Amino acid sequence: MKLTSSGPWELVAEDYDRYLTPLFGPFCEAALELAGVARGHRVLDVATGPGTLARAAHQRGASVCALDVAEGMLARLQERLEADGVRDVEVVQGDGHALPQADDSVDAAFSMFGVIFFTDTDQGLAELARVVRPGGRVVVSSWPPVTKSPMMHTLSQAVTRNLPMGPPTPEQLPLNSPVAIRAALAQAGLEEIEVRRVVVPSRYESAAEAIDRFTRSAAPLRLLARAMGPFAWRPLRDAAVATLEEEHTFPLTLDLPAFVSKGVKPR
Ligand SMILES: C[S@@+](CC[C@H](N)C(=O)[O-])C[C@H]1O[C@@H](n2cnc3c(N)ncnc32)[C@H](O)[C@@H]1O
């Protein structure tokens, strides 16, 4: 399911922040390292969500602008900034297809699991390339296909196998392989492309915890739960928990792999 409006992101913002943000630190560290972000760099984080990358870049001394289309996500970021006493991160609501930034105005532009959900991913990449200065870096992160992601495959299968209509054909998100990433970054006019596979382990104490965390933070499943209503959703959720308990031993650790990729704007 392609999430083309901010609505689904508003729906999951709180649980996304609670359950997924804690996993994403290593992806952000890899991204910052690939871009070589240091004190004084101007950094733009597009589709910032709760701002994991933006906050990590700020901690490195960068001057940061964080942009997202969803107010609920930006509210989570604002809460975290206030809790940390940070006042100098610029937070902007906007559309990554048409960034407000001027050409060549930042040293590094990021989109962590962001442009892959845009209506037009190529346009999102073109905008990142436009605003970065010559010699500056664009870094994006993306997911491999669900079947190659132990966490997403195991948990989504446990749910979809129990759907009355059977499992849907999994959607193929853009930038889901090194070949696709290289082609898209080159098409955006970027050079010196580098793709890294970064794996984060996700640990669950029980099947119920795994299913609840996953279904509450994944926008397509939240939409499904809402469409089914609580009386139809509850037996499906319980069946998914039973499926996991039958097939796995808890505590269970499942790997979550992602691609973190860099391109450089020609001088
Ligand atoms: C999977 S979340 C990623 C959030 C964050 N970068 C992270 O790594 O946790 C996708 C984000 O893309 C944002 N988004 C989707 N379409 C967008 C658009 N056209 N412009 C800006 N942000 C968008 C959503 O609101 C959501 O916060």
The ligand as a Gaussian input file, in Angstrom:
#p B3LYP/6-31G(d) Opt

LIG

0 1
 C        8.635000       5.774000       7.612000
 S        8.503000       7.421000       8.133000
 C       10.213000       7.883000       8.309000
 C       10.433000       8.904000       9.368000
 C       11.881000       9.159000       9.787000
 N       12.678000       9.688000       8.703000
 C       12.505000       7.923000      10.372000
 O       13.509000       7.420000       9.819000
 O       11.993000       7.431000      11.372000
 C        8.054000       8.255000       6.650000
 C        7.860000       9.743000       6.844000
 O        7.678000      10.329000       5.550000
 C        6.800000      11.432000       5.713000
 N        6.312000      11.821000       4.369000
 C        5.569000      11.070000       3.533000
 N        5.331000      11.744000       2.395000
 C        5.968000      12.949000       2.514000
 C        6.118000      14.091000       1.659000
 N        5.561000      14.110000       0.446000
 N        6.845000      15.133000       2.104000
 C        7.414000      15.124000       3.337000
 N        7.297000      14.069000       4.189000
 C        6.587000      13.003000       3.781000
 C        5.751000      10.893000       6.655000
 O        4.969000      11.896000       7.256000
 C        6.628000      10.120000       7.647000
 O        7.007000      10.933000       8.744000

